[in-house]
Amino acid sequence: MTDDNKSQGGPSGYQGSSPKKSSDGRGARIAAARGVMGVIGSKLALDIALSKASTYSDLSARDRAFARLIAATTLRRLAQLDGVVGPYLSRQPAPFAMAVLLTGAAQLIYLDTPVHAAVGESVAALKSSKDRNDVNAAGMVNAVLRKVATEGKDAAAQIPISKNLPEWLRKSWTRAYGEDAVAAIAEQLSKSPPLDLTIKNKGEAEKWAEEIGAVVLPTGTVRKSDIGNIVGLPGFHDGAWWVQDIAAALPVNILGDLTGKTALDMCAAPGGKTLQLAAAGADVTALDRSAERMLKVKDNLERTGLSAKCIAVDAGKWRGVRDNDFDVVLLDAPCSATGTLRRRPDVAYTKSPKDVESLIAVQDRLLLAAARQVKDGGTLVYCTCSLQPAEGEQRIEAFLKMRPDFRLNPILTLGNDGEALGVQPKGWLRALPHRLSEHGGMDGFFVALMTRNV
Ligand SMILES: C[S@@+](CC[C@H](N)C(=O)[O-])C[C@H]1O[C@@H](n2cnc3c(N)ncnc32)[C@H](O)[C@@H]1O
């Protein structure tokens, strides 16, 4: 078991001792296996795939978290798990039986679940299936998982962690960042992520960190080592903070105090950066194409007591009272989200190079629309939570060729922390997951700051 999983608390050592818990443990394992099948087979986001499992709606919050942990761990370690169970199989099991086998192996190798619970409940999950093939596979799964319980950890350790990355990502990241960086990124992405919070009043970071049992990172983000029950944490109902990875907080952090400035957040939902802009003192207009997601922005504004004008619209088509009207325009563009893999391991299976191709066209269109809204002398911030240079560096190079009235502004406001966080000689910021690994890493992100000539 890795330390990060140990720190997840509850689910580790989950035994299901009482009859009620026993059946919940089984329900969680069934949901986890169905979740893995939904991600890999149907390319669903993990949370959607989990929620479609028949057992999911009856699970307690704790068992849902356990189901998610098992499924996420399986997806993060898929090649290693496949490599461990593969040699024991004489033929490919039916999809659900295979998913139960992989999720069972994940519990044994990476979650330190007691053998009797991991094996017994996996077998029971198969026996409860309506499909004869699954029931028939129960004996084989029992035998293989018992082998995995004794030999699995050593066998898994022989398989490089970077094999867990889909080939297209491994290749493109190796081209962009080199083999050593990819190995370090893969290592970081194999772990459960910490909980990162942005504090509304920056001066209260230490106070909330102490109350929550967390630490303050160099940029002011408050980090708790495990995610746990977010709404139960001190300060949630007071709206004192919101959940936001340290990397996702950087695009607004670098802007400093925005008192008296107007800001346009072009792709705002669920609102992390809208909240930051408002907390920094800006008069914020927030756009998002999705009316449903915009409701989340409004909920977050209400909870935190911050304000912004929210408009559900295609930001590429939106026109304000006049063009060139905002001091700051932030484009947190829709992207492949390959930088968020440790929080969303499903992205490795649901996104493809084709998605990147079509997103690039959207990013270019939105960048030109964003440029139209920037005042002379104003600031344009472009960012994506992608590790694909095509969605970061290359978009900005292309944009600056099309719009010579904009110039790249080196990111200087991170001071001595800039280099460690990923500020590049060109002046933009390329956050990689293994940076700040001594603090638990960060999401992959790209940020560029540009100024419109006067
Ligand atoms: C990366 S997320 C934004 C995250 C957000 N900035 C935050 O910090 O919480 C991208 C958002 O872009 C929105 N989006 C996609 N295409 C859009 C468009 N043409 N106009 C406006 N919003 C769009 C999506 O609905 C999604 O909410």
PDBQT file of the ligand as one rigid body, heavy atoms in Angstrom, charges set to zero:
ROOT
HETATM    1  C1  LIG A 501     -11.713  24.033 -17.721  1.00  0.00    +0.000 C 
HETATM    2  S1  LIG A 501     -13.381  24.282 -17.407  1.00  0.00    +0.000 S 
HETATM    3  C2  LIG A 501     -13.346  25.818 -16.576  1.00  0.00    +0.000 C 
HETATM    4  C3  LIG A 501     -12.971  25.717 -15.116  1.00  0.00    +0.000 C 
HETATM    5  C4  LIG A 501     -13.201  27.022 -14.387  1.00  0.00    +0.000 C 
HETATM    6  N1  LIG A 501     -12.516  28.131 -14.997  1.00  0.00    +0.000 N 
HETATM    7  C5  LIG A 501     -12.774  26.949 -12.929  1.00  0.00    +0.000 C 
HETATM    8  O1  LIG A 501     -11.718  27.432 -12.572  1.00  0.00    +0.000 OA
HETATM    9  O2  LIG A 501     -13.563  26.420 -12.127  1.00  0.00    +0.000 OA
HETATM   10  C6  LIG A 501     -13.942  24.744 -18.980  1.00  0.00    +0.000 C 
HETATM   11  C7  LIG A 501     -15.353  25.293 -19.039  1.00  0.00    +0.000 C 
HETATM   12  O3  LIG A 501     -15.528  25.830 -20.341  1.00  0.00    +0.000 OA
HETATM   13  C8  LIG A 501     -16.896  25.754 -20.644  1.00  0.00    +0.000 C 
HETATM   14  N2  LIG A 501     -16.992  25.988 -22.104  1.00  0.00    +0.000 N 
HETATM   15  C9  LIG A 501     -16.700  25.150 -23.120  1.00  0.00    +0.000 A 
HETATM   16  N3  LIG A 501     -16.883  25.762 -24.294  1.00  0.00    +0.000 NA
HETATM   17  C10 LIG A 501     -17.297  27.021 -24.008  1.00  0.00    +0.000 A 
HETATM   18  C11 LIG A 501     -17.674  28.136 -24.789  1.00  0.00    +0.000 A 
HETATM   19  N4  LIG A 501     -17.661  28.096 -26.128  1.00  0.00    +0.000 N 
HETATM   20  N5  LIG A 501     -18.077  29.266 -24.176  1.00  0.00    +0.000 NA
HETATM   21  C12 LIG A 501     -18.105  29.324 -22.811  1.00  0.00    +0.000 A 
HETATM   22  N6  LIG A 501     -17.785  28.292 -22.032  1.00  0.00    +0.000 NA
HETATM   23  C13 LIG A 501     -17.380  27.161 -22.622  1.00  0.00    +0.000 A 
HETATM   24  C14 LIG A 501     -17.296  24.399 -20.145  1.00  0.00    +0.000 C 
HETATM   25  O4  LIG A 501     -18.696  24.348 -19.933  1.00  0.00    +0.000 OA
HETATM   26  C15 LIG A 501     -16.488  24.296 -18.858  1.00  0.00    +0.000 C 
HETATM   27  O5  LIG A 501     -17.282  24.691 -17.764  1.00  0.00    +0.000 OA
ENDROOT
TORSDOF 0
